[in-house]
Amino acid sequence: YLDAASNGAWGKGGGQTFNGGVGEGAAGNDGTSQALKRTDGSITYNEWSYAVGHQLNMAQIITSAGPDPVTITAETVGKTIAGATFKG
């Protein structure tokens, strides 16, 4: 995604693994969650249902829809999908 969406600014290529050059890699939701617990101030990307089921803290995102941070829920994801448009 970063390679395609950055208009050349990413520069690290695409693929199945993160090629950021920094940080720690881990496999799957369990692996990334365990790494997160060991590293103060760290962040990760996990599947939403996994994060909910394991009571993980989740970021809130400020979007172009307004100034208030949005929490990911089934409702907010549904609104996002409903507002999506396709090109091409």
Secondary structure, 3 states (H helix, E strand, C coil): CHHHHCCCCCCCCCCCCCCCCCCCCCCHHHHHHHHHHHCCCCCCCCCHHHHHHCCCCCCEECCCCCCCCEECCHHHHHHHHHCCCCCC
